[in-house]
Amino acid sequence: MAEVAAEAHVSVKTVSRVVNHLPGVRPDTADRVRTVVERLGFRRSGGITTMREGRTFTIGLVVEELANPFYSQIAAAVEREARMRRHHLITVSAENSPSRERAVLQALVARRVDGIVVVPAGDEPVADPSLEASGIPIVHLDRPVRGGRYDTVLSDNPGGMRSAVEHLVAHGHRRLAFLGDDPEFWTARQRRESFVATHASLGLAGPPLVVMGPHTDVSVHHALTSWAGSRPPVTAVITGNNRVTLLALVALRRLGLSLSVVAYDDFELAELVDPPVTAVHQDPTAMGERAAQALFARLLGDESPARTVVLPTRLVVRGSGAPRGAPSSSVAAAAGAVVE
């Protein structure tokens, strides 16, 4: 940092403030410092800040599934942050396999990327000597890993699920069910636990109704049929993510069932479904931006302890949360509202 400070004609403290995104630096001074940092380029290696030799100006992004719109929005946000800093992005999929995650991380290290953003495939850290020895900065996204060694950017899963349950109860529903994703996922477990806890805190009768994945057309069909035929019948379903939502919407249409739906994860055509689908929106763009910003802060010399950032969700209220057969005016009044 001393070399950057001398080149930019500022103090080391000012460089630290700019690198760590702290207030108190004039915009023109901050721009000058960032320009010098980009020109000189440095990174932490073995506890010492050194000039980087053979810098590739490339970062990696490891996600669960490239075809999932949630992760494609994250990738777009990370790519924009990288492009602003004149870096290229390599995006790969771990397919929710810890062994594949280890393999793609090894491949990224071999390509000498400058840093990596990872959506972890499991709860345990990847144990790989080459990754440890490389000193490459890593940021975890969407799911934490035990140990807390790296910066982590999460979404408020408990808060998002709580807002969904409370919304349905406010609309008169008392018999709710949760159609969750594979409990191997940390996010799926978080949403299930919040559904159960909120169900209890609101004093809803009976045990909470939960069916976890992984799901197929058959498993979703069976769950919805069972819930609709129970006594008293389920009147509303919360789906665990965008993939489960699509399976549920197709099954409800084929079965001719009139269950209200709140989706966890908003999706592109939510307003075109009849009725439009109320959804918990996680803002994958903001998640990708914050993860990339944290990574570049480390590349620019941020030596502070690892941090966990939890981004808020918001409930996008459309028509699907109201009981079926409710007056159209009440549905129309709810449509398009956003609850922060």
C-alpha positions in Angstrom: 0.0 0.0 0.0 2.9 2.4 0.6 3.9 2.3 -3.0 0.4 3.0 -4.1 0.2 5.9 -1.6 3.4 7.4 -2.8 2.4 7.1 -6.5 -1.0 8.7 -5.8 0.4 11.4 -3.5 -1.9 10.3 -0.5 -1.4 8.6 2.8 -1.5 4.9 3.4 -4.6 5.4 5.5 -6.3 7.0 2.4 -5.4 4.0 0.3 -6.8 1.7 2.9 -10.0 3.6 3.0 -10.4 3.4 -0.8 -9.5 -0.3 -0.9 -12.0 -1.1 1.9 -14.8 1.0 0.4 -14.9 3.3 3.5 -16.2 6.9 3.5 -14.2 10.0 4.0 -12.3 10.2 0.7 -13.0 12.8 -1.9 -14.3 11.2 -5.2 -11.5 12.6 -7.3 -8.9 11.3 -4.8 -10.5 7.9 -4.6 -10.5 7.7 -8.4 -6.8 8.6 -8.5 -6.0 5.9 -5.9 -8.0 3.2 -7.8 -6.2 4.2 -11.1 -2.8 3.7 -9.5 -3.8 0.4 -7.9 -5.1 -0.9 -11.2 -1.9 0.1 -12.9 0.5 -1.3 -10.3 -1.6 -4.3 -9.3 -0.8 -6.1 -6.0 -2.1 -9.0 -4.0 -1.6 -10.7 -0.6 0.7 -13.7 -0.8 2.0 -15.5 2.2 1.1 -12.6 4.5 3.1 -10.1 2.5 1.7 -7.5 0.0 3.8 -7.9 -3.1 3.7 -6.7 -6.7 1.9 -9.3 -8.8 3.9 -11.0 -11.5 2.2 -12.6 -14.4 -1.2 -11.1 -13.5 -3.9 -12.7 -15.7 -6.7 -10.1 -15.1 -9.1 -13.0 -14.9 -11.4 -14.1 -12.2 -13.5 -17.3 -11.9 -17.1 -17.9 -10.9 -18.3 -21.4 -9.9 -22.1 -21.8 -9.7 -24.4 -24.7 -9.2 -26.1 -24.7 -12.6 -25.5 -22.3 -15.5 -29.0 -22.9 -17.0 -30.8 -21.7 -13.8 -31.9 -18.0 -14.3 -31.0 -17.2 -10.7 -27.3 -18.1 -11.4 -27.3 -16.5 -14.8 -28.3 -13.2 -13.2 -25.5 -13.6 -10.7 -23.1 -14.4 -13.5 -24.1 -11.3 -15.4 -23.6 -9.1 -12.3 -20.2 -10.5 -11.6 -19.2 -10.1 -15.2 -20.2 -6.5 -15.2 -18.1 -5.8 -12.0 -15.2 -7.6 -13.6 -15.4 -5.7 -16.9 -15.5 -2.4 -15.0 -12.1 -3.4 -13.6 -10.8 -4.6 -16.9 -10.9 -8.3 -15.9 -12.3 -11.3 -17.8 -14.6 -13.8 -16.2 -14.5 -17.6 -16.5 -17.9 -19.1 -15.4 -18.2 -22.9 -14.7 -20.8 -25.2 -13.1 -20.1 -27.5 -10.2 -23.4 -29.3 -10.7 -23.8 -29.4 -6.9 -21.0 -32.0 -6.7 -18.2 -31.4 -4.1 -15.8 -33.5 -6.2 -16.6 -31.5 -9.3 -16.3 -28.3 -7.4 -12.8 -29.4 -6.3 -11.9 -30.2 -9.9 -13.1 -26.9 -11.3 -11.3 -25.0 -8.6 -8.1 -26.9 -9.4 -8.6 -26.0 -13.0 -9.1 -22.3 -12.2 -5.9 -22.3 -10.1 -4.0 -23.9 -12.9 -5.2 -21.1 -15.2 -3.8 -18.7 -12.6 -7.0 -16.7 -12.1 -6.6 -13.7 -9.8 -9.6 -14.6 -7.6 -12.7 -16.8 -7.4 -16.4 -16.4 -6.4 -17.9 -19.8 -5.5 -21.4 -21.0 -4.8 -20.3 -23.9 -2.5 -21.6 -27.4 -3.4 -21.4 -28.5 0.2 -21.1 -27.2 3.8 -17.5 -28.4 4.2 -14.5 -26.4 2.8 -12.7 -27.8 -0.2 -9.6 -29.5 1.1 -7.0 -29.0 -1.6 -3.3 -28.3 -1.1 -2.9 -26.5 -4.5 -5.8 -24.1 -3.6 -4.3 -23.4 -0.2 -0.9 -22.8 -1.6 -2.1 -20.5 -4.3 -3.2 -17.8 -1.9 -6.0 -16.9 -4.4 -8.8 -14.9 -2.7 -12.1 -16.6 -2.6 -15.6 -15.3 -1.8 -18.5 -17.6 -1.0 -21.9 -16.8 -2.4 -25.5 -17.9 -1.6 -24.3 -20.6 0.8 -21.8 -20.5 3.7 -19.0 -23.0 4.4 -18.0 -24.2 7.9 -15.0 -22.4 9.3 -15.8 -18.8 8.0 -12.4 -18.3 6.5 -13.7 -16.4 3.5 -16.0 -13.5 2.8 -19.5 -14.7 2.3 -22.6 -13.0 0.7 -26.0 -14.5 1.5 -29.6 -13.8 1.1 -32.0 -13.5 4.1 -33.6 -16.9 3.7 -35.4 -16.9 7.1 -36.8 -13.4 6.6 -37.9 -14.2 3.0 -39.8 -17.3 4.1 -41.3 -15.5 7.1 -42.7 -12.8 4.8 -44.3 -15.4 2.6 -46.1 -17.2 5.5 -47.2 -14.0 7.1 -48.6 -12.7 3.8 -50.7 -15.9 3.3 -52.0 -15.8 6.8 -52.9 -12.1 6.4 -55.0 -13.2 3.4 -57.0 -15.7 5.5 -55.1 -18.9 4.9 -54.7 -21.2 7.9 -53.7 -24.4 6.2 -50.4 -23.9 4.5 -47.8 -26.3 3.0 -44.2 -25.9 1.9 -42.8 -27.7 -1.2 -39.1 -27.4 -0.6 -36.0 -28.2 -2.6 -33.4 -30.9 -1.8 -32.4 -30.6 1.9 -28.8 -31.2 0.9 -28.8 -27.5 0.0 -28.2 -25.1 2.9 -30.7 -22.7 1.4 -33.4 -25.4 1.3 -32.8 -26.2 5.0 -32.9 -22.6 6.0 -36.3 -22.0 4.2 -37.8 -25.2 5.7 -36.7 -24.2 9.2 -38.1 -20.7 8.8 -41.4 -22.1 7.5 -41.7 -24.4 10.5 -40.7 -21.7 13.0 -43.1 -19.1 11.5 -45.9 -21.7 11.4 -45.5 -22.2 15.1 -45.1 -18.6 16.0 -48.3 -17.7 14.3 -50.2 -20.4 16.2 -51.4 -22.3 13.1 -53.2 -25.5 13.9 -51.7 -28.9 13.2 -48.2 -29.9 12.3 -46.5 -27.9 9.5 -46.9 -29.7 6.2 -43.5 -30.0 4.4 -42.3 -32.1 1.5 -38.7 -31.7 0.5 -37.0 -32.6 -2.8 -35.3 -33.3 -5.1 -38.6 -33.1 -7.0 -39.9 -34.6 -10.2 -43.3 -34.1 -12.0 -44.5 -37.2 -10.1 -43.4 -36.1 -6.6 -45.0 -32.7 -7.0 -48.2 -34.1 -8.5 -48.4 -36.5 -5.5 -47.8 -33.8 -2.9 -50.3 -31.4 -4.3 -53.0 -34.0 -4.7 -52.5 -35.2 -1.1 -52.6 -31.7 0.3 -55.7 -30.7 -1.7 -57.5 -33.9 -0.5 -56.6 -33.5 3.2 -59.2 -32.5 5.8 -59.2 -29.6 6.3 -57.6 -29.1 2.8 -54.5 -27.1 2.2 -55.4 -23.7 0.6 -51.9 -22.3 -0.1 -48.5 -23.6 -1.0 -45.1 -22.0 -0.8 -42.5 -23.3 -3.2 -38.9 -23.5 -2.3 -37.2 -22.1 -5.4 -37.9 -21.2 -9.1 -37.5 -24.8 -10.3 -40.0 -26.1 -7.8 -42.3 -23.3 -8.6 -42.5 -24.2 -12.3 -43.1 -27.9 -11.5 -45.9 -26.8 -9.1 -47.6 -24.4 -11.5 -47.7 -27.1 -14.3 -49.1 -29.7 -11.9 -51.8 -27.4 -10.5 -52.9 -26.6 -14.0 -53.0 -30.3 -15.1 -54.8 -31.3 -11.9 -57.3 -28.4 -12.0 -56.5 -27.5 -8.4 -57.2 -24.0 -7.0 -54.4 -23.6 -4.5 -52.9 -20.2 -3.8 -49.1 -20.0 -4.4 -46.2 -17.9 -3.1 -43.0 -18.6 -4.9 -39.5 -18.4 -3.3 -37.5 -16.8 -6.1 -39.2 -14.4 -8.5 -39.2 -15.5 -12.1 -39.5 -13.7 -15.5 -43.0 -14.7 -16.4 -44.5 -14.4 -12.9 -46.8 -11.6 -14.0 -48.2 -13.5 -17.0 -49.5 -16.5 -15.0 -53.2 -16.4 -14.1 -53.3 -15.2 -11.4 -49.9 -13.5 -11.3 -47.6 -15.2 -8.8 -46.6 -13.5 -5.6 -42.9 -14.1 -5.0 -40.0 -13.6 -2.6 -37.4 -11.8 -4.5 -33.8 -12.3 -3.6 -32.0 -9.9 -5.9 -29.4 -12.1 -7.5 -27.9 -9.1 -9.2 -27.1 -7.4 -5.9 -25.7 -10.7 -4.6 -23.4 -11.0 -7.6 -22.3 -7.4 -7.3 -21.5 -7.6 -3.6 -19.6 -10.8 -4.0 -17.5 -9.4 -6.9 -16.9 -6.2 -5.0 -15.7 -8.2 -1.9 -13.3 -10.2 -4.2 -11.8 -7.1 -5.8 -11.4 -5.5 -2.4 -9.2 -8.5 -1.4 -7.3 -8.2 -4.7 -6.6 -4.6 -3.9 -5.1 -5.4 -0.5 -8.0 -5.6 2.0 -6.6 -7.5 4.9 -9.5 -7.2 7.3 -11.1 -10.4 8.9 -13.6 -12.3 6.7 -17.0 -10.8 6.6 -20.5 -12.2 6.1 -23.0 -10.0 4.3 -26.7 -10.9 4.4 -28.8 -9.1 1.8 -32.5 -8.5 2.4 -35.3 -10.0 0.4 -38.6 -8.4 -0.5 -42.0 -9.8 -1.1 -43.4 -8.9 -4.5 -47.2 -9.1 -4.0 -49.3 -10.0 -7.0 -52.5 -12.0 -7.1 -51.7 -15.6 -6.3 -51.6 -15.2 -2.5 -55.2 -14.3 -2.1 -57.7 -17.2 -1.7 -59.1 -18.5 -4.9 -62.5 -17.0 -5.7 -61.8 -13.8 -3.8 -63.3 -10.6 -5.4 -61.2 -9.4 -8.3 -60.9 -6.0 -6.8 -59.0 -7.4 -3.8 -56.6 -9.2 -6.1 -56.2 -6.1 -8.3 -55.4 -4.0 -5.2 -52.7 -6.5 -4.2 -51.2 -6.9 -7.6 -47.9 -5.1 -8.1 -47.4 -4.1 -4.5 -44.0 -4.6 -2.9 -43.4 -5.3 0.8 -39.9 -4.4 1.9 
